[in-house]
Amino acid sequence: MIVAFESPIPASELDRYLKEFEELVMGSGVAESFAARHHIRVPGDDHAPVAVASAILQLRLADLDALHATFTMPGAADLIKRWQARHPYKAIWVNHEPLA
């Protein structure tokens, strides 16, 4: 998942968002693992045609049923609503088979 906040947010706020998202996902039992990293900004980001990522999140899921379940995790709507009110953002899902 790629998360792009509309305006830059402090690293501490981004870390808090990522931690809350990790706790939600891992606490739900839906994901096998979770990893997240901040986007590394480069000068070319100033010319991005759509959005510039703030962070990339990887959820390892067992199967398609688990993927579907991520969209109905208890607490997900509340987390999204709360963070959208503080720092509007867009999330882009990239669903794929394992790369390695």
N, C-alpha and C positions, 0 to 999 in steps of 0.2 A: 504494500500500500504506500502510496506517495501522499504526503500531507504538505499542503502549501498554504501557509497563513497569508492573508491578504497584505498585511504589513509585518515587517520584521518584529519579532518579539524577543525579549531577553532570553539568553540561553537557559537561565534558571527556570523560566516559565515553560520553555519547550521541554526541558528535562522533566518538569512536573507533569506536563501533558502525557509524555511518553510513559512515565511511571504509572500514572493512573490508567492509561490504556492497557499497559502490560498487566496490571493487577486485575482489571476487568476480564481480559481475555484468558489469562491463566487461571483465574478463579472460577471461570465458567466451565472449565473442563473440556472446552471445545478444541483448543489448540494443543498440539504436542510440544511446541516450543515457540518462543517469541524473541525477536532481536530487533533493535532499532538503533539508528545512527543519525546524527545531524548531517544535513547536506553540506558539502564542502563548496563554498561559494568561489566562483571564478569570474573574471571580467566578462566572459561571454554570457553570463546570466543576465546582464543588462539588456540583451537582445533576444531573450526568450520569447517566442511567439505566443505562448499560452500562459504559463505560470512558472515560477521558480520554486522548486521543492524546498521545504523547511527541514523535512526529515523523511527517511525511508524506514518502513516497518515491515518486517517479515514474520508472517505467521505460518508455521508448519502445521498442516492439517492432514488428518489420516485419509480423508476421502471427500467426495462431492457432498455427501450428507453433512459433514462437518463444515464445509464451506457455506452451505445454505444456513446452517445453524448460527454462523457468525453474525448474520443479519438480524437475528432475533434474540441475541444474548440479553438476559435481564440486566438492566442498568445501562445498556448501550445508548438508548435514546436520551437518558438523563445526562450522561457524560457529554454527548455531542451537543445537546442544547446548552449546557452550562458553559462549555468551552466556546461555542459559537457566539454566545452573548459577550464573552470576555474578549475573544480574539477570533474574528471570523476567519474561516479556512475552508479549503476544498480538499476532498480526499479522492484519490484516484486508485481504484482497485486494479491490480494486474494479476489475474489468476492464470496459473500455468503449472505444468508438470515440473517436478524437480529438475533444476538445471545441472546438478552434478550428483 
